[in-house]
Amino acid sequence: MRISIAMATYNGAKYLQDQLDSFLYQSRQPDELVVCDDGSTDGTLEVLETFCRQAPFAVHVYRNETNLGCTKNFEKAMSLCTGEILFLSDQDDVWFCNKIDIMAATLVTRPEIMLLNADLVLTDDSLNPSPYTALGQSVALAYGSENVVHGCSTAFRCAWRDFVLPIPAVRSATHDGWIHRLASLLGVRMQLDIPLQYYRRHDHNTSNWLASRMARLTVLDVLRAYGLRDVTDGYRSELEVVEATRSRLAASTDTLKMLGLSNRQAAAISTLDRRIKAINDRITLMAVPRARRLPRILEMWAQGYYRQFAGWKSAVKDMLRP
């Protein structure tokens, strides 16, 4: 089975060599590395050129003529891969030597799974590991494993790539969130509870989700981080992604049939319709004076809309938000 790594780089020379070296140490090495550089002005391209001459597998480096941004840069790298299984890679982490072996073997033995996500160990910028993993932090925050969404720890089938691309140009549609969202909706996503890489945290990380912090977290940290501020714009941004997801599913009948997932299409669209209704209701609710919200909140609770969010905690926040 041919394996590709899709890597996006941008001014990553400081940590890039460590990541590239970890590819060399894999017990099952990739068949190709595809790198799309988004106009780096540091020594990133020099590091890549040296690696090209040393690597025992094919390395293809593409430099974008204009800056595409993280999501579209990853999309380009994915589209250029030729493997049956694709791994996504950031430019500043380090993979454990058995990462490709374990994840590829899992996908081989679980043909019904399209996308696989592994846990990762949080480290500082010098790769000193913390006692925390992304999955453990998510559980501490009372989130489920479906919230552990890191492109750098993701592997998926080429057939899944062909379904999820292109990524829609809406505000909150990140490359990793988009491919994971669709996989979760259709029940073809699997979470491994073992960490298979170091996840380096530093001042220039693209992702700074709460569960990626190198400190013990509790549910109270969610309230401290997000508080009771007005989140209407966030709801609207989420709504754009959900509507784009619904559009993709509704327009992909033939593709889903080829993937053997046509029997899940209607249920997934129905789930999204409920999500869209719930988000719109919360947007409308925020325009209602706080003293008059309770009847509508109780109605939304009875309709099960708060199960689309964080249950009673979301209901209480909607009651207290100004």
PERA-V360001 format. One record per backbone hydrogen bond with DSSP energy under -0.5 kcal/mol. CO is the residue of the C=O (numbers start at 1). NH is the residue of the N-H. Records with the same first field share a line. If there is no record, write none. Layout:
CO: NH, NH
//
This chain:
2: 84, 85
3: 31, 32
4: 87
5: 7, 34
6: 89
7: 36
9: 38
12: 15, 16
13: 17
15: 18, 19
16: 20
17: 21
18: 22
19: 23
20: 23, 24
21: 25
23: 26
31: 58
32: 5
33: 35, 60
34: 7
35: 37, 62
36: 9
37: 64
43: 47
44: 48
45: 49
46: 50
47: 51
48: 52
49: 53
50: 54
51: 54, 55
58: 33
59: 61
60: 35
62: 37, 64
69: 73
70: 74
71: 75
72: 76
73: 77
74: 78
75: 79
76: 80
77: 80
78: 81
84: 158
85: 4
86: 156
87: 6
89: 8
94: 198
96: 99
97: 27
98: 102
99: 103
100: 104
101: 105
102: 106
103: 107
104: 108
105: 109
106: 110
110: 113
114: 157
115: 190
116: 155
117: 192
119: 196
120: 134
121: 199
122: 130
123: 201
124: 127
127: 129
128: 124
132: 122
133: 137
134: 138
135: 139
136: 140
137: 141
138: 143
139: 142
144: 147
145: 148
147: 149
148: 150
150: 153
151: 154
153: 118
154: 88
155: 116
156: 86
157: 160, 161
158: 162
159: 163
160: 163, 164
161: 165
168: 170
170: 173
172: 174
174: 178
175: 179
176: 180
177: 181
178: 182
179: 183
180: 184
181: 185
182: 186
183: 188, 189
184: 187
188: 114, 115
190: 117, 192
194: 119
196: 96
197: 121
198: 94, 200
199: 123
202: 205
209: 212
210: 213
213: 215
218: 221, 222
219: 222, 223
220: 224
221: 225
222: 226
223: 227
226: 229
228: 322
231: 235
232: 236
233: 237
234: 238
235: 239
236: 240
237: 241
238: 242
239: 243
240: 244
241: 245
242: 246
243: 247
244: 248
245: 249
246: 250
247: 251
249: 252
252: 256
253: 257
254: 258
255: 259
256: 261, 262
257: 260
261: 264
262: 265
264: 268
265: 269
266: 270
267: 271
268: 272
269: 273
270: 274
271: 275
272: 276
273: 277
274: 278
275: 279
276: 280
277: 281
278: 282
279: 283
280: 284
281: 285
282: 286
283: 287
284: 287
285: 288
289: 292
290: 293
293: 297
294: 298
295: 299
296: 300
297: 301
298: 302
299: 303
300: 305, 306
301: 304
304: 307
305: 308
306: 309, 311
310: 313
311: 314, 315
312: 316
313: 317
314: 318
315: 319
316: 320
317: 321
//
